[in-house]
Amino acid sequence: MPLASRQPRITAPRIDPLAVLPIFLRLEGRRALVVGHSAAAAWKAELLAATGATTCLACVGDAPLAPELAALVDAGRISWLGAYEPQQLRGMAVAVFDAETDEQAAQFRDQALAAGIPHNVIDRPDFCSFQFGGIVNRSPVVIGISTSGAAPILGQAVRRRIEFALPATLAAWAERAARMRRTVLETLQPGAERRRFWERFADLALAPASPAEAGDLAQLVDEARRGEVAAPVGRVTLVGAGPGDPDLLTVKAVRALQAADVILFDDLVSDGVLELARREARRMMVGKRGGRASCAQDDINAMALKLARQGKNVVRLKSGDPMVFGRAGEEIEVLRAEGIAVEVVPGITAASALASSLGASLTHRDHAHSVRFVTGHGRDGDMPDLDWRGLADPETTLAVYMGGRTAPEFARRLLAEGRAAATPVVLAQSVSRPEQTIRHTTLASLATEPSSRSDGPVLVGIGEAFRPAAQAEIYHPDTAQTLLFGT
């Protein structure tokens, strides 16, 4: 039977249609031509020079070079050829043209095709044999993103997501992989041994740890040769989820979520924030909410410790900032006492988000010389023991967290210490979220309201810093949602 007849039958394509073929071109030591005088041409020239290509610049017409291009020439990063001539294409690995008209673009395309040169005409995809696309640079790891010119903004959004997901240390890990490659080839057998090493190496490279923290990889080689897999070392990262709007997350927070094996999250964390986590990560709600059945702090500590001992990369996701009324100190003490590595990624706290929402500076020099974050909820759920005389300072802005139930009593205590009855007060709930509710009142009015157990945590802002926002009527009574007490 002929060999061809014994091949498996392919009844359907194994690869879906591709708009373009992604190819990574090595240009180091080769020549590249850029024709143009604009800032866009400068960007392409700088990109080509970054690959190690000998980049040459020519121009059509007598327009002056953009400052960015002139700076590249002056610095010797690209060489100046003068006026563009078609023979300059000879010997070039690639050519880029910044055309002003379709006629110019078509002429350059035909010249490049005749010379057999891959060519790109900036922002004119119909005249290109290749496109640049978006780039995520963790060189030697380089990721290219293309929408084939259909949706450049979408491509930029995809690039940002990938930038968030990949740790900044990935480049160092890739360089380390290059140095380890010969050792692996000479020491480990093809197949299972090498696969064990590289799989474990990849796990380390995509974790938050840096190469320096991972130590010497010789032990990893020995374990792969013996068929052993070392017990992974777990870690816990306390991540601030911010007040709720996922756009307020830090880049470092998103990267931590993308690297997590398990996420222990508060029930105040929004769904939008959780959507940015790694799909394979196990999500466990460990919410703590005053007046409701919830996980005890000791149970949360024990859970994080157990998972970390299993080698998991645990993210403890807390609403707001972990270090502001988030009991982070207790969790850190327990974990470090057991030898578990702990990192903290700060988040935007609710008071900052509220100030931004109102356009109110908490430390406006005309109204306040200090700001104090205090809790309105003690260990037993009642009013905590606070420095009432200090809090009554008229030039201090107060942000009272978890103050919904005790807000009227809080106001009465401040009035008793001499704080002005007309002091502006802001009551806010679900700050930064679509369901955000805000109400302006005064200290005297708040003191007369009945105590209420709100459905969610209430942030109370007190101080003259909030007066401009109240006077501006940012939240008009006819259209604003109102935070009601007594309901």
Buried (B, 14 or more C-beta within 10 A) or exposed (E): EEEEEEEEEEEEEEEEEEEEEEEEEEBEEBBBBBBBBBEBBBBBBBBBBBBEBBBBBBBBEEEEBBEBBBEBBEEEEBEBBEEBEEEBBEEBBBBBBBBEEEEBBBBBBEBBEEBEBBBBBBEBEEBBBBBBBBEBEBEEBEBBBBBEBEEEEEBEEBBBBBBBBBBEBBBBBBBBBEEBEEEBEEBBEEEEBBEBBBEBBEEBBBBBBEBEEBEEBEEBBBBBBEEEEEEBBBBBBBBBBBBBBBEBBBEBBBBBBBBBBBBBBBBBBBEBBBEBBBEEBBBBBBBBBBEEEBBEBEEBBEBBBEBBBEBBBBBBBBBBBBBBBBBBEEBBEBBEEEEBBBBBBBBBBBBBBBBBBBEBBBBBEEBBEEBBBBBBBEEEEEBBEBEBEEBBBEBBBBBBBBBBBBBBBBBBBBBEBEBBEEBBBBBBBBBBBEEBBBBBBBBBBBBEBEEBEBEBBBBBBBBBBBBBBBEEEBBEEEEBEEBEBEE
